[in-house]
Amino acid sequence: MKSLLLANGRVIDPSNGLDEITEVLIEDGKIRGVGRNASEQTQRELERRDLTGMIVCPGLIDSHVHLREPGQSGKETIASGTAAAAQGGFTSVVCMPNTSPPAENPATVALIREKADREGLVNVFVTGAITRNLAGEELAPIGSLKQAGVVAITDDGHCVQNNELMRRALEYVRMLDLPVLDHCQDYSLVSDGVMHEGYWSSILGLRGWPAVGEQTIVARNILLAELTGSHVHCQHVSSAGSVRLLREAKRRGISISGEACPHHFTLTDAAVAGSDVFWDADGKSFFERFGQQGERPYWPSYDTNLKMNPPLRSAEDREAILGGLADGTLEILCSDHAPHCDFEKEVEFDYAPFGITGLETELALCLMQLYHTGRLGLSELISKFTVAPARLLRLAKGTLSVGAVADVTIFDPEKEWVFERKQSSSKSFNSPFYGWRLKGKAMATLVGGKMVWSDPDYREPAQAVAETEPADVAR
C-alpha cells in the first residue's frame, strides 16, 4: 500500500498549537508523521500531493446536523447528507434525534449507526432524545441511549418546558458523563411567531418571535447548570441578550457553553423584506466588503428560505453574535443543516417549515465573516470546528496528532466561487445563499486517510502550470 504525503500546505492544528508550512504523512488510515521530514518515516512508496497555498487542518466537525433518516428521506438521507458534508469540508457530523420515529430508544440509534456505517461518506455521531417522543413530558431511557452509543442528548427542534424535568435530566447525566444540548425556546413567549419581533415583522405583518423567548431558557439553563453541576450547551444562539447571559455565567465559572450558525451572523431580519441592510461595525455592508455591488443576490419579500428557528434577528443581535465568537463566549461553529423539500417551502411564509441547509456554505461564510474581517485568526476559527466540538462531545477527533485517525480537511481560504443549486449534494435546496459569491472553499476531504471528496476544479501547482503554458506561449 502507498503512503500519502500532503506536502507544502500550511498545516494548522489547534490541538497541538501547530501553524506552519510543513508535511503530513498518512499511512493505514492514520497520521504517521507531521513535520518537515515526515516523508522519511515510511519505507513505502509515496503518493505525494502538493498543497501549496492550501490550509491543511484536522477534519472539521459539524456538531448540529439534521440527516432526516429514518422517516423523512424525501428531504435528506444519510448518504446525501454526508455527501454534502464532505463537499463542505466536514469529516464528522453529529445528527439530531428529531427523526421519525425519534432517536429516543436504542433500536432507533442502532438503525441510524448501522446505516451510517454502510452508506455514510463521513463519520456520523448520533444524539439521543432527552424526553420520550420529544414531547417534554417523560425522560427517555438515557442510560440505555448511552449504552447504544449516543454522544449527547437533546430534544433539538423542541425544548423541554418543564423545569423540574430538565433538572432531573441534568442530575441523571452526571452519572453518565453525557453532554446535554438544548434548543432554547420558551413556547409561552414565542407562541406562534414566525420571524424576529421588531421593525421588519411590523412592516411585513408577520407574527413576531421575541428574542426574550430564547433568553428566558438560556437563563434557565444557566441556573440549572449552577444548581446541578452538569454542563449545558445552548444550541444556535441568536440574540444579543443570550450572548450577554452566557458571557456573565462563564465569568462566574458556571459550566455552560454556546454555539452559533453562519446564517445568524451573516443575515438579519431585513433580508425577509428583500433588503440587504446589514452592516459590519466599521460601516461596510456585506456586499461592499466582498465586492458584490451590482450583482448582489436578490430575495423577494417573504422568502421562506429565510425562515428558520431561531429566526434571523436584528443588526444589533448579529453584531453581538460576532462579538461572542470573537471573545470566546460562543465556542462552537455549526450549520443547523435542516433540509426540507421544495413543495414544503413553496407556501405562504406562515405555513412553511423552519430551517435551511448549510453544510456546503458554512465554511465559506465563517471565513468571510470571521477570518477575512479580522475578527478571528485561522487557528482560532478552525478550533471552533475541531477542538471545541470534540471536547464538548468527548470525541477522539479534531487533531492531527501522530496515531490519530487521518480525518483531514484541505481548504483554500482565498478561493472565490459562486454557490449554485446544481452543485449541491443535498437532496433539498432550501438555502438563501444560492447565487452568492463566496470566498473560501473546501478543496478536499479525507476520512480515515481516504479522500471522499475533492474539488473537480482543483489542480496541483505543477498541473496548473502545465495546463496554462501553451496558452501563455501562444500569446
Residue, then its C-alpha position, 0 to 999 in steps of 0.5 A: m500500500k502507498s503512503l500519502l504525503l500532503a506536502n507544502g500546505r500550511v498545516i494548522d492544528p489547534s490541538n497541538g498549537l501547530d501553524e506552519i508550512t510543513e508535511v503530513l504523512i498518512e499511512d493505514g488510515k492514520i497520521r504517521g508523521v507531521g513535520r518537515n521530514a515526515s516523508e522519511q518515516t515510511q519505507r513505502e512508496l509515496e503518493r505525494r500531493d502538493l498543497t501549496g497555498m492550501i490550509v491543511c487542518p484536522g477534519l472539521i466537525d459539524s456538531h448540529v446536523h439534521l440527516r432526516e433518516p429514518g422517516q423523512s428521506g424525501k428531504e435528506t438521507i444519510a448518504s446525501g447528507t454526508a455527501a454534502a458534508a464532505q463537499g463542505g469540508f466536514t469529516s464528522v457530523v453529529c445528527m439530531p434525534n428529531t427523526s421519525p420515529p425519534a432517536e429516543n430508544p436504542a433500536t432507533v440509534a442502532l438503525i441510524r449507526e448501522k446505516a451510517d456505517r454502510e452508506g455514510l461518506v463521513n463519520v456520523f455521531v448520533t444524539g439521543a432524545i432527552t424526553r420520550n417522543l420529544a414531547g417534554e413530558e417523560l425522560a427517555p431511557i438515557g442510560s440505555l441511549k448511552q449504552a447504544g452509543v449516543v454522544a449527547i442528548t437533546d430534544d433539538g427542534h423542541c425544548v423541554q418546558n418543564n423545569e423540574l424535568m430538565r433538572r432531573a435530566l441534568e442530575y441523571v447525566r452526571m452519572l453518565d458523563l453525557p453532554v446535554l444540548d438544548h434548543c432554547q425556546d420558551y413556547s409561552l413567549v414565542s407562541d406562534g411567531v414566525m420571524h424576529e419581533g421588531y421593525w421588519s415583522s411590523i412592516l411585513g405583518l408577520r407574527g413576531w418571535p421575541a428574542v426574550g423567548e430564547q433568553t428566558i431558557v438560556a437563563r434557565n439553563i444557566l441556573l440549572a447548570e449552577l444548581t446541578g453541576s452538569h454542563v449545558h450547551c445552548q444550541h444556535v444562539s441568536s440574540a444579543g441578550s443570550v450572548r450577554l447571559l452566557r458571557e456573565a455565567k462563564r465569568r462566574g465559572i458556571s459550566i455552560s457553553g454556546e454555539a452559533c450558525p453562519h446564517h445568524f451572523t451573516l443575515t438579519d431580519a431585513a433580508v425577509a423584506g428583500s433588503d440587504v441592510f446589514w452592516d459590519a461595525d466599521g460601516k461596510s455592508f456585506f456586499e461592499r466588503f466582498g465586492q458584490q455591488g451590482e450583482r448582489p443576490y436578490w430575495p423577494s419579500y417573504d422568502t421562506n428560505l429565510k425562515m428558520n428557528p431561531p429566526l434571523r434577528s436584528a443588526e444589533d443581535r448579529e453584531a453581538i453574535l460576532g462579538g461572542l465568537a470573537d471573545g470566546t463566549l460562543e465556542i462552537l461553529c455549526s450549520d443547523h443543516a435542516p433540509h426540507c423539500d421544495f413543495e414544503k417551502e413553496v407556501e405562504f411564509d406562515y405555513a412553511p417549515f423552519g430551517i435551511t441547509g448549510l453544510e456546503t456554505e458554512l465554511a465559506l461564510c465563517l471565513m468571510q465573516l470571521y477570518h477575512t474581517g479580522r475578527l478571528g485568526l485561522s487557528e482560532l476559527i478552525s478550533k471552533f470546528t475541531v477542538a471545541p466540538a470534540r471536547l464538548l462531545r468527548l470525541a477522539k477527533g479534531t487533531l492531527s496528532v501522530g496515531a490519530v485517525a487521518d480525518v483531514t480537511i484541505f481548504d483554500p481560504e482565498k478561493e472565490w466561487v459562486f454557490e449554485r443549486k446544481q452543485s449541491s449534494s443535498k437532496s433539498f435546496n432550501s438555502p438563501f445563499y444560492g447565487w452568492r459569491l463566496k470566498g473560501k472553499a473546501m478543496a478536499t476531504l479525507v476520512g480515515g486517510k481516504m479522500v471522499w471528496s475533492d474539488p473537480d476544479y482543483r489542480e496541483p501547482a505543477q498541473a496548473v502550470a502545465e495546463t496554462e503554458p501553451a496558452d501563455v506561449a501562444r500569446 
